[in-house]
Amino acid sequence: MFTKSAELYDLIYSTKDYKSEADTLRSILLSLNPQIQHILDAACGTAEHHRFLTDKFEIDGFDLNEDFIQIAKSKNPGARYFVANMVDFDLKKQYDAVVCLFSSIGYLKTVSNLYAAISNFRRHLTPDGVLVIEPWISPEDWNPGQVHLQTYSSDDIKVCRMAYTRTVDQMSLLDFEYLVGTADGIQKFDERHELGLFDHQTITRVFTQCGLTCQLVKEGLTGRGLYIGTNMKRD
């Protein structure tokens, strides 16, 4: 998972509209609970959304990728960031909201891991807390055998990333090939990403099993929707 390409991540996604997504997320959260102040961002990546949220919220974040966490810390030195796994993290703190964005939930791969992570998210919510998850592509919308291309160009660096999609054992596989050109020459490397294909019924069932309501906002931040959960039993 971006083990070789962490330093290129923000370049590749430089056209992603983080501000608009953050504005939409802020509106959704405050409509559900106007008192939200403290947010935990699970699998936060390089924390680019946080640039547009820290004016309103206090945000902690964690990711499995230590390089991402170092980048996040450099962007937001006033926030707290941790290297941790969604399945078994324990910050010994509760939050007004836990969010998991940009389809990071797909990296859990299996339903058992999905259950463990969402159960863990709920344990880190206050009684009136809100869980927001942006899903990966659903099984019915997944198209194997596709080639995708993303590029970035500046005076100092040129980046080309091609991805080929496959399905193996009910998981989506993306084989990435990178070409990176700098004054030192051209570097080539590859990465493989494996993401679980969770359908709507599975996600809804896991939310319920974990004691959470489940609402799907179809458009969400990027067109993939947002799953929103709150505690079924509030103190």
JOMO-V743353 format. One line per field, one symbol per residue. ss: DSSP state (~ for helix, > for strand, _ for the rest). Layout:
# JOMO-V743353
ss=???
This chain:
# JOMO-V743353
ss=_____~~~~~~~_____~~~~~~~~~~~~~~~_____>>>>>_____~~~~~_____>>>>>>__~~~~~~~~~~____>>>>___________>>>>>>___~~~~~__~~~~~~~~~~~~~_>>>>>>>>>_____~~~_____>>>>>>>____>>>>>>>>>>>__>>>>>>>>>>>>__>>>>>>>>>>>>___~~~~~~~~~~__>__>>>________>>>>>>____
